[in-house]
């Protein structure tokens, strides 16, 4: 084992509970960074923050089959556990939890967590079973973790909103911490699926960020009509021949509802397919500032 991968690795739920229990018994705090692996600098930023705020940071690495529909990339999702362990160690994690599917789901699950309303819009329209799978695995991870903090990137903004709501509704003893999106120098949001982009497709993928900037500019310049702002974003996406847009939306940042008149804290959200990669991104805008 190389020096970078000496971070402890546990694969069983009982081992995870023993590890976090020992820290709590000494009065220590526990942070969790849930991931599907193939980590990038954005993930590392979550680990770094958790390590600064907790005595033990656990990074879970699990490609969750429940959140993939038939025909999606569950089987081909990028995986590299040793590389991930090195990145976790470098960012200050204390433990990697990498269970098998059989360990997470010893029996075919017949219980599912559904966050109604929030799961049916935006990504939920395109991937109708996705968020039930996300909510179910996160609820399981929180049950395994016990009291602590959990860190999620804002790039998956709808996912973050769903996790916050399920945590509140189920009175789970976990503080959900949202962290800013990490971007490449040209604005592309960091994502494990960026590895699917070819050299020719990579510049085209920045169209999502350019679309969000155009939507923000429209709000800054005074537009308070959601149709207008969405049309501006959609036009930018449509102008990129290598991109196949899914949606361009402006919603209330807290509820994900589409307002009749834009006001207060908003989220602009876009999704598009560029080659094999289906990419999402979002940007917050506060109307009160303009």
Secondary structure as UniProt FT lines:
FT   HELIX           3..5
FT   STRAND          8..10
FT   HELIX           13..25
FT   TURN            26..27
FT   STRAND          30..35
FT   HELIX           41..53
FT   STRAND          56..61
FT   HELIX           65..67
FT   TURN            70..71
FT   TURN            74..76
FT   HELIX           81..91
FT   STRAND          95..97
FT   HELIX           101..104
FT   TURN            116..120
FT   HELIX           123..126
FT   TURN            128..129
FT   HELIX           130..145
FT   STRAND          148..153
FT   TURN            154..155
FT   HELIX           157..169
FT   TURN            170..171
FT   STRAND          174..179
FT   TURN            185..186
FT   HELIX           192..196
FT   HELIX           199..204
FT   TURN            205..206
FT   HELIX           207..220
FT   TURN            221..222
FT   HELIX           226..238
FT   TURN            241..242
FT   STRAND          243..252
FT   TURN            253..255
FT   STRAND          265..274
FT   TURN            275..276
FT   STRAND          277..286
FT   HELIX           287..289
//
